[in-house]
Amino acid sequence: MGSGATCIVGENNTGKSNFLFALRLAIDAGLSSTYRVLSEQDVHCGAPLSTATQVLVSVEFRDYAGKVNENALVGSWEVDTTGIARLTYRFRPKPISRQAIEAEEMEPGQLTIDDYHWELTGGGPNDPATVNWNQEMGASIRFSDLQQFLVVFLHPLRDVNQDLRQSRQSPLSKLIEASNIPDTEKEDLVTILREANTAISEKETVSKLGETIEAAFKKTAGEAFSMAVKLGMADPSFTSLSRSLTLLLTSVHPETPIP
């Protein structure tokens, strides 16, 4: 892929999501290990898991020479001296299963999904397009290296609305954290929120409603457990502000006033 944005276009159910998921298997540190353990449905129907097989996803990196940070990350994954580095996700039989097959202690067709495991490797001289399941594919990498890749996966718009409303799972929160907003801008945003909070709480209807709730609370809990009640927006801090932001989707043109 070249520099800039890459767009994948296709009809529904043609494999776009599977392609993105395959990339995540190789580079996404946030992907649970549970998803890296494939099932029989994840493997091509022409290659039953009962016979030793493998699934490989290799990602190649170029144009990192002379760039300190990039070279520090992928330099140890170089394939050769041509300036290509490779990171590979691999799902194949476990070492103990491979040894049993090699020693002829296991008959062909006896493997189950429990005899497989996944691994992440970097570099290696073998071509992922032709390497056999029992050949090595580079050296194991540290899982922490994947932390250097910022991967934010947005589900299809038909599913993403609910995720965006949950601050702990929202990919929008991750994007905000990665934006490195200056402290001065954070302070300006908090000031805006604080002023809006004060203006809303001082409105007559909102103020009276708060007083009514406070009176009912005192009547129920008693004076010994009295607590001031005041209606308002979220706590005026940048953390609460970032968690409250939501993605607004509309078919109206940005320059068209919204009634």
N, C-alpha and C positions, 0 to 999 in steps of 0.2 A: 504494500500500500504506500502511496506517496504521502507527501506532507499535507497538512490540512485535514478537513473532515472527509470521511468516507461514508457513503450512503449505500445501503443494501436495499434494493427494491425487488419486490416479487409478489405474486399472488398469495393468498392465504394457504396455509398448509403445504408450503413448498420447501420448508427447512430453514427459514431465516432465523427463527428463535433457536433451533438446534445448532446452527453455525455459531451464534453468539455464546450459547452455553458451552460449546466445545472450547472456545477461546477462554472462557472463565475457568474451565478445568485446568488450564495451563498457567494462568497468570493471576487469578483472583484469590487473594489471601482471605477475603471475607466469605468465600464459599465454604460451607460446612463440609467436613470430610465425609459426612454421610452421603452427600451428593456425588462425591468422587468415586464411591463404590458403585460401579455400574450394575445393572440388572440384565437379565437375558433380553428384555425388551429394548435395551439400549444398544445391543449388538446386532449387526446385520443378520437377518434370518438365514442367510446362506452359510454362516459360520457358527455352528452350535458350540456352546461352551463345554460340552462333554469332551470334545477334542481340543487339544491345546491351541489357543488362538490369542490374538492380542488386538487392542484398540490403541492407536497412537494419535496424539494431537501435538504437532510441532509448530512452534512459532519462531520465525527467524528475524533477526535484528540486523540492520545495516546502518551505515553512516554514523557510527558512534565514535569512530577514530578521531582523536584530538579533542574530544569532549570529556572533561574530567569526570563528571558525575556519571554519565552514561557508560563510559569505559570501565569505571570502577564496578558498576553493576553487572554488565554483561561480558566484560573482558574475559572472565574465567569460563565462559560458555562458548568460546570461539570454536568453530568447526575446523578451520584451517587458517592460513595466512591471507586469505582473500578478503578479510573484513566482514565475515558473516558469523554471527553467534546464534545458537539455537537452544531453545528451552522446550522440553518435551514432557508431556503427560503420557503415562503409559499404564495400561490395564492388562495384566497378563498373569499366568500362573505364579504362585508364590515360590520362593527358592526351594522349599522342602518338596513341593510338588514337581518342580523341574528336576530335582535330584532323583525323585522316585521314578520319573519317566525315563531319565537317562540310564538309571540302573535297572530298568525293565521290571521294577517292582510294582508298577501300576500299568494295567492294561489300557490300550487306547479306548477312548469313549467312556472312561470312568470318572472324569473330572466333573465337579459341580461348581456352582458359583462360589462356594466357600473355599475352594482351592485357588481363588484368584485374589489379587490385591493390586493397589495402584501405587505408582511411584512418580517422582518428578526428577528429571535429570537435566544436566546442562552439557552442551558440546557433544563430543563423540564423533568418530570418523564415519560411522555407518549412516547410509541414506535412509531416512524414515520411510521412504516409499518402497524400499526393498529389504529392509532388515528383517530377519527372522525372529520369531517370538522368543527363541532361546539365545539370541545374541545380545550383547550389551549395547546400551544406547547412551553413552556418556556417564558422567559421575553424578552422584546424588547431590542435590542442592539443599541449602538451608531454607526451610519454609519461610523464615523471616525475610528472606530476600524479596519475596513477593509483596511485602509491605510497601515497597518502593513504587508499585504500580497503583495508580488511583483508578479504581474500577467502580463505577456507579451504574448499576443496572436498573433501568426503568421498565417495568412490566408494560404490556400493551395498554393503551389508554382505557380500554374497557375494564382493566383491573387496577390501574394505578391510582385512581381517585381515592380509594379507601386507604392505600398505603401512605399517601401524602398527608392524610389526616392524623396518622399515628407518628408522633415526633420521634419515637425510638427507632422506628423502622423506615421512616421517610428518607428516600434518597435525596430529597431537597435539603434536609438538614446537613447531609454529608457535603453537598455542594457548597452550602453556606460556610461550613467549617473550613473547606479547602480554598475559599476565596481570599483568605487573609485580609479581612476588612481592617483598615487602620483604626487605631484606638480613638482618634478624633472623630471619625465617622460613626463609630459605635456610640460615643457620647452624644453626638447630635441626634442619632436615632432614638436613644433612650430619653432625651429631653423632649422630643416630639411625642413619644408615648406617654411621658409623665404629664405633659400639658393636656393631652387629649383625655387622659384618665381623670384629671382634676375637673376639666370642663364637663365631662359626662356625669361625674358623681355629684356635681353641683346643680344639675338640672332638677327642677322642682319635682317632677314625677319620680325620678330615680331617687332623689334624696328622701322624699316621703316614704317611698317603698322600703328603703333601708331602715328608716325609723320605725316603721310598722313591724318589720321582721325583728328588729332589736327588742321592741316592746314584747312581742310574742315569745321571744327567746328568754327574756328575763322572767316572764310570767311562768314559763314552763320549768326553767332550771333554777329559779330563785336568785335573790340578790347575791348570795355567796358565790355563785358561779357565773355572775354577770360578765358579759364580754361585749365590747363595742362591735357593732356591725355596720359595715359600710359597703355599698355596692360600687363596683368599679371594674376596670379592665384588669388584665393580668398584671402581676408584679412588674413595676417599671424597671426591668433589667434587660440587658442584651440577650441573655439566655432565654428568658421568657418570650422576648420579641421574636427571636429566630425560630423558636418552636411554634409560634403562632402563625408565622407566614405560611401561606398556602398558594398553590398554583391555580390561577384563574383562567379557565378555558372558555373562550367565546368565539363565535363565528363572526363577530362584529369587527370591522376593519379598525386597526389602532387609531386612525385619525377620525373615526366616526364617533361623535358624542354618544355616550350611553344614556338613554332616557332614565 
